Amino acid sequence: MTRAFELTVNGRQVRIETHPNTSLLHALRNELGLKGPRFGCGLGLCGACFVRMDGQVVASCDTPMWSAEGRTVVTVEGLEPGEGLHRVQQALLDEQAAQCGFCITGIAVNAATLLETNPDADEEAIVEALDRNLCRCGVQRRVVRAVLKARSGSACHVTPEDAG
């Protein structure tokens, strides 16, 4: 049994017809064509599918559509209104913080949400906030450095011992 769900995604009102238990991730990717949130573990444990729903970071892989109705969802594609990149996205690029890139979209959503709620987040707060994001490539130090750069707006300089 399918039914219509209305919600706001990246600032746009959308209507999605699907089964109530369909995951938000499935609807975002397959119904709306938003490929930023990715399927990782399917259990809400890895962070590859993270989106912001009503200001909170959630795992879209285990969020059923019935719980998303009437809510506001922001994916990595909608972090920055308009054509530009969000400062976190730009810092991740500047610091070459992604290796394979699979997890980085969930990291960007989580980091952007952190900086919106805690603009003065220190390194410890950033590490704690990103603890739910798994990265198998080992670029966590680069990610933290990029988020610190996005927070402060200052340039970060990578030394050979920091690389990696």
C-alpha positions in Angstrom: 0.0 0.0 0.0 1.5 3.3 -1.1 0.5 6.7 0.0 1.6 10.3 -0.6 4.0 12.0 1.8 4.6 15.8 1.7 7.8 17.3 3.1 10.3 20.0 2.4 13.6 18.8 0.9 16.4 21.3 0.4 14.0 24.2 0.5 11.5 22.7 -1.9 8.1 21.3 -1.2 7.9 17.7 -2.5 5.3 15.0 -2.7 6.5 11.4 -2.7 4.3 8.4 -3.2 5.7 5.3 -1.6 5.1 2.7 1.2 5.1 4.3 4.7 8.0 2.1 5.8 10.2 3.0 2.8 13.4 4.6 4.1 13.9 8.3 3.6 17.2 7.4 2.0 15.5 5.3 -0.6 13.0 8.1 -1.3 15.7 10.8 -1.5 17.9 8.8 -3.9 15.3 7.0 -6.0 12.3 9.3 -6.1 14.1 12.7 -5.9 17.4 11.8 -7.6 19.5 13.1 -4.7 22.6 11.0 -4.7 24.5 12.7 -1.8 23.1 10.5 1.0 24.6 7.1 0.5 23.7 3.6 1.6 26.4 2.3 3.9 25.4 -0.1 6.7 21.6 0.2 6.5 21.5 0.3 10.3 22.1 4.0 10.9 25.6 3.3 12.3 28.1 4.5 9.7 26.9 8.1 8.8 27.1 7.7 5.0 23.3 8.5 4.8 23.2 11.4 7.2 20.8 14.2 6.5 19.4 17.0 8.6 15.8 16.7 9.5 14.2 19.7 11.4 17.7 20.8 12.4 18.9 17.4 13.8 21.3 15.0 12.0 19.5 11.7 11.3 20.4 8.4 9.6 18.1 8.5 6.5 18.6 4.7 6.0 16.6 3.8 9.0 14.2 6.8 9.0 10.8 5.6 7.6 8.8 7.9 5.4 5.9 8.0 7.8 8.2 9.8 10.3 9.4 12.3 7.7 6.0 13.6 6.7 5.7 17.4 7.1 9.3 17.7 8.1 12.2 19.7 6.7 15.1 17.7 5.3 18.4 19.0 4.1 20.9 16.8 2.2 24.5 17.6 1.3 23.1 19.1 -2.0 21.1 21.6 0.0 23.5 22.8 2.6 24.2 26.1 0.8 21.3 27.8 -0.9 22.1 28.9 -4.4 25.0 27.8 -6.6 28.0 28.0 -4.2 29.4 25.5 -1.7 28.8 25.6 2.0 31.9 26.7 3.9 32.3 23.1 5.3 32.1 21.7 1.7 34.7 24.2 0.5 37.0 23.5 3.5 36.8 19.8 2.9 37.9 20.4 -0.7 40.6 22.8 0.2 42.1 20.4 2.7 41.7 17.4 0.4 39.9 15.8 3.3 38.2 13.1 1.2 39.9 10.1 -0.2 37.3 7.7 -1.7 34.5 10.2 -0.9 31.9 7.7 0.1 31.4 8.9 3.6 32.2 12.6 3.1 28.6 13.7 2.3 27.4 12.5 5.7 30.4 14.1 7.3 29.7 17.4 5.6 26.0 17.4 6.8 27.1 16.5 10.3 29.9 19.1 10.4 27.7 21.9 9.0 25.0 21.2 11.5 27.6 21.2 14.3 28.9 24.6 13.2 25.4 26.1 12.9 24.6 25.0 16.5 28.1 25.6 17.9 30.0 28.1 15.8 32.9 28.1 18.2 33.3 24.3 18.4 36.8 23.4 19.3 38.7 20.4 18.1 37.4 18.1 20.9 33.8 19.1 20.1 34.3 18.4 16.4 35.9 15.0 17.0 33.0 14.1 19.3 30.4 15.3 16.9 31.9 13.3 14.0 32.4 10.2 16.0 29.3 8.6 14.4 30.8 9.1 10.9 32.9 6.1 9.9 35.7 6.6 7.4 37.6 3.6 6.4 40.2 5.6 4.4 41.7 7.1 7.5 41.3 10.8 6.7 39.8 11.8 10.0 42.6 14.2 10.9 42.1 16.0 7.5 38.4 16.2 8.1 38.8 17.7 11.6 41.4 20.2 10.2 38.9 21.1 7.4 36.0 21.7 9.9 38.3 23.8 12.1 39.1 25.8 8.9 35.4 26.2 8.1 34.8 27.3 11.7 37.5 30.0 11.7 37.5 30.9 8.0 41.3 30.8 8.2 43.7 28.9 5.9 45.1 25.7 7.2 48.6 24.6 6.2 49.4 20.9 5.9 52.8 19.8 7.1 54.2 16.4 5.9 53.7 14.8 9.3 50.0 16.0 9.3 49.3 14.5 5.8 47.4 11.3 5.9 
